[in-house]
Amino acid sequence: MKVVRWILGKIILFLDWVFTPRSLKRKPEVQKQVEQQTQMLKLYQYKACPFCVKVRRTMKRLNLPIETRDAKQQPNWRDELASEGGQVKVPCLRITEDNGTVKWMYESSDIVSYLEQRFSGLSSPAS
C-alpha cells in the first residue's frame, strides 16, 4: 500500500506541476497589501495530498504567498496542528485575526471559499 501511495503521490505532484495555474497580477501596492494580510495565514498540508493540492492551486491562482507547513515531514508542525488545532487533518488553514485570536479551518472547499471571498476585493489587475 505504501508503494501505491508513493506512486499516486508522484502522479499528483507531476500533474499539479504540468497544469499549474497562472498567478493573478495585481498593482504593486495592492499586492503588498495582500502580502501583509497573508502573513497571518499558515497552511498545514502534506505535499502530495490531493485536497492540499487543491488549496495550493487556489493560492497560486490568487497569488497569495501563504506559508505552507508540511505536517508530514516536520514533527513540530504536526504536533502544533494536533495540540492547537485539535486534530491532525490536512489541509488546515490557521487564521490569526487582528485581535490575536486563532481559528483553524480544515475542509479544502471551505478554505478555498474563504480565500476567494477574503481576497476577491483585492483583485484589481496590474496595468
C-alpha positions as CSV (number, residue, x, y, z in Angstrom):
1,M,0.0,0.0,0.0
2,K,2.9,2.3,0.8
3,V,4.2,1.9,-2.8
4,V,0.8,2.6,-4.3
5,R,0.5,5.8,-2.2
6,W,4.0,6.9,-3.2
7,I,3.3,6.3,-6.9
8,L,-0.1,8.1,-6.7
9,G,1.6,11.0,-4.8
10,K,4.2,11.4,-7.6
11,I,1.5,11.4,-10.2
12,I,-0.5,14.0,-8.3
13,L,2.6,16.2,-8.0
14,F,3.5,15.8,-11.7
15,L,0.0,16.7,-12.8
16,D,0.0,19.7,-10.5
17,W,3.3,20.8,-12.0
18,V,2.1,20.4,-15.6
19,F,-1.2,22.2,-15.1
20,T,-0.1,24.9,-12.7
21,P,-2.5,27.9,-12.9
22,R,-1.2,31.4,-13.8
23,S,-0.9,33.8,-10.9
24,L,-3.2,36.8,-10.7
25,K,-1.3,40.0,-11.5
26,R,-2.0,43.0,-9.2
27,K,-0.8,46.5,-9.0
28,P,2.3,46.5,-6.7
29,E,0.6,48.5,-3.9
30,V,-2.3,46.1,-3.9
31,Q,0.0,43.0,-3.9
32,K,1.9,44.5,-1.0
33,Q,-1.4,44.8,0.9
34,V,-2.2,41.1,0.1
35,E,1.2,40.0,1.3
36,Q,0.7,41.8,4.6
37,Q,-2.7,40.1,5.1
38,T,-1.3,36.6,4.2
39,Q,1.4,36.8,6.9
40,M,-1.4,36.0,9.3
41,L,-2.3,32.8,7.5
42,K,-0.5,29.4,7.6
43,L,-1.4,26.3,5.6
44,Y,-0.7,22.9,7.3
45,Q,-0.5,20.4,4.5
46,Y,1.0,17.2,3.0
47,K,2.9,17.7,-0.3
48,A,1.0,15.0,-2.3
49,C,-2.4,15.3,-0.7
50,P,-5.0,16.0,-3.4
51,F,-7.0,18.2,-1.2
52,C,-3.9,20.2,-0.2
53,V,-3.0,20.5,-3.9
54,K,-6.5,22.0,-4.5
55,V,-5.8,24.7,-1.9
56,R,-2.3,25.4,-3.1
57,R,-3.6,25.8,-6.6
58,T,-6.1,28.4,-5.4
59,M,-3.3,30.1,-3.5
60,K,-1.2,30.2,-6.8
61,R,-4.1,31.3,-8.9
62,L,-4.9,34.2,-6.5
63,N,-1.2,35.0,-6.0
64,L,-1.4,34.5,-2.2
65,P,2.1,34.0,-0.6
66,I,0.8,31.9,2.3
67,E,3.4,30.0,4.3
68,T,3.0,26.2,4.0
69,R,3.8,23.9,6.8
70,D,4.4,20.2,5.9
71,A,2.8,18.3,8.8
72,K,4.1,15.0,7.4
73,Q,7.8,15.9,7.2
74,Q,8.1,18.2,10.2
75,P,7.1,16.7,13.5
76,N,6.8,20.2,15.2
77,W,4.2,21.3,12.7
78,R,2.3,18.0,13.2
79,D,2.4,18.5,16.9
80,E,1.2,22.1,16.7
81,L,-1.6,21.0,14.4
82,A,-2.7,18.4,16.9
83,S,-2.3,20.4,20.1
84,E,-3.6,23.8,18.9
85,G,-5.9,22.8,16.0
86,G,-7.3,19.8,17.8
87,Q,-6.7,17.2,15.2
88,V,-4.1,16.0,12.7
89,K,-6.0,16.6,9.5
90,V,-4.9,18.4,6.4
91,P,-5.3,20.7,4.7
92,C,-5.8,23.1,7.6
93,L,-5.6,26.9,7.4
94,R,-4.5,28.7,10.6
95,I,-6.0,32.1,10.6
96,T,-4.7,34.7,13.1
97,E,-7.2,37.5,13.5
98,D,-6.1,41.1,14.1
99,N,-7.0,40.8,17.8
100,G,-4.8,37.7,18.2
101,T,-7.4,35.0,18.2
102,V,-6.7,31.9,16.1
103,K,-9.1,30.0,14.0
104,W,-8.4,26.6,12.4
105,M,-10.2,25.8,9.2
106,Y,-10.0,22.2,8.0
107,E,-12.0,21.5,4.8
108,S,-10.4,22.2,1.5
109,S,-13.6,23.6,0.0
110,D,-14.1,25.9,3.0
111,I,-10.5,27.1,2.7
112,V,-10.8,27.8,-1.0
113,S,-14.1,29.7,-0.4
114,Y,-12.6,31.7,2.4
115,L,-9.5,32.7,0.3
116,E,-11.7,33.6,-2.7
117,Q,-14.1,35.7,-0.5
118,R,-11.4,37.4,1.5
119,F,-9.1,38.3,-1.4
120,S,-11.6,38.9,-4.2
121,G,-11.8,42.6,-3.4
122,L,-8.1,42.8,-3.8
123,S,-8.0,41.5,-7.4
124,S,-7.5,44.7,-9.4
125,P,-5.3,43.7,-12.3
126,A,-2.0,45.3,-12.9
127,S,-1.8,47.8,-15.8
